[in-house]
Amino acid sequence: MTEKTAITPPTHTAPPAAFSHGVRKGNILQVAGQVGFLPAVEGEPPAVAGPTLREQTLQTLANVEAVLTEGGATWEDVVMIRVYLTDTDHFAEMNEIYNAYFKDLKAPPAARTTVYVGLPAGLLIEIDALAVPG
């Protein structure tokens, strides 16, 4: 039986509840929903990258990538991405940022779902990903 391993990059603090930033089992890596927090500073509360969707989206993608890297995967291995937005008016801007971020990806793009949710105050976006490193 393949062991399940929790993945926590050095840039991340311990999750605030009973979950892992990422979990790898065999050749499957699930990245938990990441938000636009800047890399952790010891003894400091998490800080949001900035008030704009652009700042938060780019930091959120960087946070997802940190978990992927720590788990032995890259964006090329991602098969599914879920984007959670707090405002329907942000969809077009998020798509623009997203498309620019992935423009040089060599593999076919991952499948994606976008939904609208409530997040803690000040957070505009959350993203999770499913990868199959191989």
C-alpha positions in Angstrom: 0.0 0.0 0.0 1.3 3.5 -0.9 1.9 5.8 2.0 0.1 9.2 2.2 2.5 12.1 2.7 1.7 15.6 3.9 3.3 18.4 1.9 4.2 21.7 3.5 6.7 24.0 1.7 9.1 26.1 3.9 7.2 29.2 2.7 4.0 28.1 4.4 2.9 28.1 8.0 1.1 25.2 9.6 -2.5 25.1 8.5 -5.0 26.7 10.9 -7.0 23.5 11.1 -6.6 19.7 10.6 -5.6 19.7 7.0 -2.4 19.6 4.9 -1.3 22.2 2.3 -0.8 19.2 0.0 -1.1 15.5 0.1 0.8 13.0 -2.1 -0.2 9.3 -2.4 1.6 7.4 -5.1 1.5 9.5 -8.2 -1.3 11.7 -7.1 -0.7 15.1 -5.5 -3.6 17.2 -4.3 -2.9 20.8 -3.4 -5.3 22.3 -0.9 -6.9 25.6 -1.6 -4.2 28.3 -1.4 -4.8 32.0 -1.0 -2.7 35.1 -1.6 -0.7 35.1 1.6 3.0 36.2 1.3 5.6 33.6 2.4 5.5 33.0 6.1 7.6 35.1 8.6 8.3 33.3 11.9 6.1 34.7 14.7 4.1 37.0 12.4 0.5 36.4 11.3 -0.1 35.7 7.6 -0.1 38.8 5.4 -2.1 39.2 2.2 0.0 40.0 -0.9 -2.1 43.1 -1.5 -5.6 44.4 -1.9 -5.9 43.8 -5.7 -7.0 40.7 -7.5 -3.8 40.8 -9.6 -1.5 40.8 -6.5 -3.5 38.1 -4.8 -3.9 35.9 -7.9 -0.1 35.9 -8.7 0.7 35.2 -5.0 -1.9 32.4 -4.9 -0.5 30.8 -8.0 3.0 31.1 -6.5 1.7 29.4 -3.3 0.2 26.5 -5.4 3.4 26.2 -7.2 5.4 26.0 -4.0 3.3 23.0 -2.9 3.6 21.4 -6.3 7.4 21.8 -6.2 7.6 20.4 -2.6 5.5 17.5 -3.7 7.7 16.7 -6.7 5.4 18.1 -9.4 5.2 21.0 -11.8 2.4 22.9 -13.6 3.0 20.4 -16.5 1.7 17.6 -14.2 -1.5 19.5 -13.1 -4.7 17.9 -14.6 -7.3 20.0 -12.7 -7.4 23.5 -11.2 -10.3 24.9 -9.2 -10.5 28.7 -8.8 -12.7 30.3 -6.1 -13.6 33.9 -6.6 -15.5 36.2 -4.2 -16.8 38.5 -6.9 -18.4 37.6 -10.2 -17.0 40.9 -11.6 -13.5 39.6 -11.2 -13.9 36.7 -13.7 -12.6 38.5 -16.8 -9.6 40.0 -15.0 -8.7 36.7 -13.4 -8.9 35.0 -16.8 -6.5 37.6 -18.2 -4.0 37.1 -15.4 -4.4 33.3 -15.5 -3.9 33.1 -19.3 -0.8 35.3 -19.1 0.6 33.1 -16.3 0.2 29.9 -18.2 1.0 31.2 -21.7 4.4 29.3 -21.9 3.1 26.0 -20.6 4.2 23.2 -22.9 1.6 20.6 -21.9 -2.1 21.0 -22.7 -3.7 23.3 -20.1 -5.3 21.7 -17.0 -9.1 21.3 -16.8 -10.5 24.2 -14.7 -13.6 25.0 -12.7 -14.4 28.5 -11.4 -16.9 29.0 -8.7 -18.0 32.0 -6.5 -17.6 31.7 -2.7 -17.2 33.7 0.5 -13.7 33.9 1.8 -12.3 35.6 5.0 -12.2 39.4 4.8 -9.7 40.8 2.4 -9.2 37.6 0.4 -10.4 37.7 -3.2 -9.3 34.3 -4.6 -8.4 30.8 -3.6 -7.0 28.1 -6.0 -6.4 24.4 -5.6 -4.9 21.9 -8.0 -4.7 18.1 -8.7 -1.4 16.9 -10.2 -0.3 13.5 -11.4 3.5 13.7 -11.4 5.2 11.2 -13.5 
